[in-house]
Amino acid sequence: MGSLLMAAGCSQEPSISFFCESDRAGNYILKWEVSPKDDDDEIKIYMSKDDAGFQEPPVLTTSVNDYVATIPTGDPIGRHFFRLKVNKTFSGVISNRVFKTDSVQNFRDLGGYNTVTGKQVKWGRLYRSGELYELTGKDKNMLDALGIKTVVDFRDHEERLQYPDDYQAQKIIHIPMYTGNRAYVREKIIDGTFYRGDAIIFTQDTYKTLITDYSEEFAQLFDILCDEANYPVLIHGYLGKDRVGLASYILLYVLGVSNAVNEDDYLLSNSNISEEQVMGEARFLPERMQEAATVVCKVNLSYLNYAKTCMINKSGSIDNYITNELKLTEDKKEKLRQILLY
């Protein structure tokens, strides 16, 4: 499990940047950078199972020059949150972003990011992932522990029929978006008639279709996210990278996360999708066929930029697309900020 290196989002000095990951045994590894700092400065680490409150005393006090600490919790299922303190300066709330799973691709928390206005996206409210097909017992326990209340499934009818979700949340909402016959594409890759160029065109066409034909479906998602009673929410597709990737990008954009950080979140799919699990025997194919498989299983900023160009072509700007096509009024945007920002 892991997260990006994040700044504290605090105007006071010193500035604290952090990184957090955890393992299946419940150990958290915290890494930090403090600037400016004195060599004799101490860093205090506070831990809580509730991101809304942190109590004295800290679980660990150590030198800022240690840069890393491992915090064992003895709890492989429960979620833990942290804050760092140097002198009188606190970091933002810290937790792991990525979850190691046995049967789910690309499962991660959309929280933790700082906005350009100094706010922070709340942890534990909104998750994103691939499909929930044939979950292991461990993965079901993880979802239960996270308290997932609403699952939003972007897969189309055929995808859901062939690979039904194996998790029963209180609310399961289907918002189907057709992105091509994945079994057909996989078969074409394996039989050697679908190459890298074909895969790139296929993916670009998918992103264009999502922007031009499915604005009502994305608007439906944001209406769901504007209802605080639905949280915590998990949105998923097949691999959680294209339909979910665009939805996540638009949401973080609305919340005020910088474009650079937003793009980094989009690219995190590349390190959290197992091409071997997705394509199986394709990894033994000749290189030119493997290149096609990689395109299908991964994301690239060129696809995201193409989607943004499609938004601009359709509405004149990304902001206009969000307002006019996705029906995200200023009131709805403010509601999302109230629900999802510290």
N, C-alpha and C positions, 0 to 999 in steps of 0.2 A: 504494500500500500504506500502511497506517497502523495506529495503535493508540490506545487511550484514554490519557489523561493518568493516570499511575500514580504513587503514592507509593512511596518506597523500601522501606517496610516495616521500617525500622530505628529502634530506640528512641533511638539517639544523635542528638545535634544536630550539624550542621544536618539538616533534612529535605530530601530531594531528590525532586522529582516530575519525571516525564519523559514524553515523547511521541516516537515513532519511526515513520518511514515510509520506504519505499524505492521506487525507480523501476525500470523494466525494464533500465536501463543499469547497475544495481548501485550507484547512489549512495544513501547513507543520510542522511536528514535527522533530526538529533536536536535536540529542544527540551527545555528544563529550567526549573524554578523551584527556587530554594534559599531556605530560610527557617529560622532567621534567617541573615543573611549580612553580611559586611563588603565594602565596595566594592573592596577590594584582594584579595579571595579569588580564587584560581584554581580552575578545574575541570579535572580530568584525565580524558581519555576513553580507555578501554582497549577493544581490539577482539580478537575471537577467532572462529575457525570452530567452536569447541567451547564450549558454554555452561558446561562444568564447570571451565574454567581460563582465566585471563587473566594474561598475562605483562607484565613491564616491558620496554621503556618504553611509556608511553601513545602512542597514535597522534596525539594532539593535546592541548596544554595551552593554555587560553585563559581569559579573564576570565569569572567567573560572570555578569557583567552583559551578556555577549554573547547569552545566552539561546538561541542556536541555532547549530548547526554542521553543515556538510555533509561527510560522510566518503566520498570516492570509493574504491571497491574494485576497479574494473576487472573485476568478476566478476558478470555479470548473472544467473547461474544459482545459484551457491553461496549458502548462508545464512550470515549474520554476526550475531554477538552483541556486546553492548557493556555496559560498566559505567562509571559516572561516580564520581569521587572528589573530594570537597571536604574539605580538611584530612585528617582521619583517617576520614572517613565515606564509605562506599561506598553507591551505589544498589543496587537489585536488578538482576537480569539484564534486559537490554533487547534487543528485536528488533522487527521489523515484525510486526504482527498480520494485516493484510489483504494479499492477494496479487492483483496485477493480472493478469488472465488474458484470453485471447482467446475462450475457449469454455466456461468454467465460471463459473456464477453463485455469488457469495457464498462464495468460498474464503478461509478464514482459520484462524489458529492459536488454540487455546483457552488457550494458555499466557500467562504474564506477570502474571496477576492476583494480588494480595495477598489473604491470608486474614485473618480477624479474630484469628487466633492468631500473626500475624507471619511466617507461611510465604509462599511464592510458588509458584504453579502453574508447572511446568516447561514451557519452550518446546520445540517440536519433537516432542512425544509424541503429541498428539491434535489432529487437524484436522477441520474441518467444511466442507461445501460442498453445492452443488446437484449435479445429475447429471453424469456424465462422458461425455456423448454427443458424438460427432464432435469429439474433441480435436484441436487443432492440434499441430504438431510442437513448438512452444515450450512448450505446456502439458504435453505428455508429458515433455519434458526437465525441466521444473520438478518434476513429481511424482517422477521418477527421482532428482533431486538431493535431494529431501526424504527419500528412502529409505522411502517408504510401503510397509509390509509387509503390512498388513491393511486391506482395504476392506470396510466394513459398509454394505450397501445396504438402505435402508428401503422402497424402492419396491415396489409390488405386481407381480404377474406380468405384467399387461397393460402397465404402464409400462415394465418391463424389456424386454418383447418389442418394443414400438414404438420405444423409445429405448435400445438396448443400450449399456452402458458400453464405452468405447473405451480401457480401461486394464487391463493384466494385472498385478495385484499377486501376491505369493506366496500370499496367502489372500484369497479373495473370499467373503464370507458374506452370504447373503440373509436378511433378517429382514423379511418383507413386512408392511406395515401399509396397509390400504386407506383412502384419504382422499377418495374420490369420483372421478368421471370427469372429469379435467381437460379433455379435448378437448370433452366435452359442455358444460362450464361456459363454456369459451372461445367455443364456437359460440353459446351462449345470450346471452352478452354482446354479441357482434358483431351478432346479429340483433335486438338490442334488447328481449329478453324477460327479462333478468336484471339487476336494478338493485342499487344500493348496499345496500338493506335485505336483499335476497335474499342478497347476498354475505356480509353480516355474519352472518346466520342460518346460512348454509352453513359459515362458518369456525367459529362457536361449536359447531355440531354436530360438526365435525371434531375439535375439541379435547376435547369431552366423550367422543366415541368412543375417542380415543386413551387417555384416562385410564381409562375403564370397561372397554374391551374388549381392550386391548393391553398389560396389565401384564406378562404372561408374555414378550412380545416385548422390552419394555424390560429385564426381568430378564435375558434372554438376552444383551443388549448388555453389561450390567454384569458378567456372568460373563466375557465376552470381555475386558473392560477390566481384570479382576482377574488376568489372565494376562500377566505381563511379557514373555513370549516373542512376543506379538502386536504389539508396538509397533515403529515408529510406526503409528498407526491413523488412518484417515480414515473418518468416518461421513457419509453423504450420503443425500439424498432427491431430490425434484424440484428445488426451489429452496433446500433446506437451511434452511428457516425455521420450519416447524411441527413435524413429527416430530423433526427434528434440533434445533430450537429447544427443545423440551421436554426431550429427552434431555440437551442441554447445560446447561439450567437445573438439572435435578436433579443432574447430576454436580457442577457448581460449588457447589451447595447443600451436597452431602455433603462436599466438600473444605473448606468453611468460608469461601467467598467471600461477602462481604456482599450483602444483597438488592439494594441500590442498584447496586452494580457488576454483579451478575448480570443485573439488568434492563437495564442499559446494553448488555451483551453481546447480549442477546436483540434489542434494538432496532437493533443494528448491521446487521442484515439489510436494513433500509430504505435504507441508503446503499450497499449492495453487490449489489442486484438491479436489473437493467435492465428496467424495465417495457416499454420499447420493444422489446427483444429478445424478451421473453416474449409480448407481446400483438400485436406487429406493427402491423397496420392499425387496431387498436383505438384508437390515439392520435389517429386522425382522426375518431372517432365523436363524437356530441354529448356534452356535459359529463356528463349523468347516467349515460351508459354508461361513460365514462372513470372515473367514481367507483367503479363496480363493479369495473372492472379494477384500480384501485389497491388496493382492499380485498383482492382475490385475490392480488396480487403483494407486498403489504407485511404487516408485523406491527403489532400494537397492544397496549399493556400490558393493555387490557381483555380480550384473548383469553388472555393468560398468567394474569391474575387469575382469569378464569373457570375455567381449568384447575386452578388451585390450590384454588378453591372446590369443584370436583368431587372433588379428592383429599380434602379435609376432609369432604365429605358422604359419601364412600365409607368413609373409615377413621378419621375423628375429628380427624385432623391430618395435615399434610404428612409429618411424621416417621413417623407410624404407617403411612401409605401406602407410604413408601419401605421401611420394615422389613417390613411384612406382605405387601404386594402385589408389591413388586419383589424381595423376599427378600434385601435388603441387610442382612445381619447386621453386628454390630459388627466382627467379624473381617474381613469383606469391605470395610467402610468403611475400616478401618485399612490394609488391603492397598492400596486405591486411594490413600490418602494417602502410603504409602511409595513407590509407583510414580510418583506425579504431583506431588509437592511437593518443592521444594528445602528 
